Amino acid sequence: MTINMNDTHINTIAQLTDFLKTGKNINFQAQSRGESYEWITEVLCRFKYFKLKRKDKRVVKDYIEMMSGYSRSQATRLIFLQKTKGEMNYPAASGRGIQLVKLA
């Protein structure tokens, strides 16, 4: 079953704080990694994350962690990627990183 989530009505840090207090058992499962990254980017832009004070950033980050299921360190890495690169794209895995060398 697919349920679409619409959280665009949450526009202030106060509303977000209230939601975090009441929505402890709510979880968001994205269809793909790209969809999850898109949602996180939208949340960061909606709340102007990079212009917030530290206390308010913590609230937004808690919301992202709760809804996405990402750990604190994963959320931190994704936010850092958004800030530095302007996007959240991890390079595709390149195997085990082992190069085969032909010996003569």
N, C-alpha and C positions, 0 to 999 in steps of 0.2 A: 504494500500500500504506500502511495506517495502522498505526502501532505506538504503543501507549500506554506512556508512561514512568511508572514508579513509583519516586520517589526519597524516599519517606517513611522509609526505613530509615536515611537519612543525617540524624543528629540532633545531632551535635556539630561544633564547628569543626575538631577533629582529623580526623574522618572526611571532612569537606569538603576539607581540605588534602590528604589522601591521594588523594581522588577527582580533585582538580585535577592532581595529579602524574601519575596514570595515565591519565586520560581526555582527553588532549589532542585526539584526533581525533573525539570525540563531539559531535554537534550536535543541537539540538532545533528542530524546525520546527512551530510552532503552526498550527492550522487557521485561526485568526482572531486579530485584534489583541486582542479581548476575552479569548480563551483564554490568550494570552501574558501579559496583564496580571493575570489571575486567578492564574496560576502564580507570577508574581513576587511578588504580594501574599502568597500562601501561604508562599513561601520566607522573606520578610521577617518574617512572623509566627512561623514555626516557629523561627527562630534569634533572635527578639527583637532584630532588627537595631538598633533605635533605642536599646537599652540596652547594646550592645556597645562595647568599646574600639575605637579607630581601627584597630588592626592586624587585629582580627577582622572589622571591617566591610569591610576591603579584601578579605579572603578570600571573604566572602559576595558582595560585588560582582563579584569575578572569576568566581565560579561563575555568577552571573546573566548576565554578559557572554558567557561561554563557551557556556552552554547555550542562550541565547536568540538569540545572533548579533547582539545590539544592541551598538553602540559604547559606549565608556566614557561619553561625554557623554549618549547616549540613556538609558543605565541611571541615570546621575546625575539626569537630569530626572524619570524615572519614580519614583525613590525620593523625590525632593523632593516630587512630587505626592502620593505616599502619605503623607508626613509632614505636609504642610500641609493637604491636603483630605480625607485619609482614603480616597482612591480615585484610580485612574489613568484619568481620562477626559479626552481631548482634545476640544475642541469640533469639530464637523464643519466641514469647509472651507466657506467662504462665497464661493466663486468667486474672482475676482481682486481683490476689494476696491475695484472701480471703481464709483463712483456716476455714473449718467447724470443730467445736469442739463439741463432743457429751457430753452433760451434763447428769450426773447421777441422 
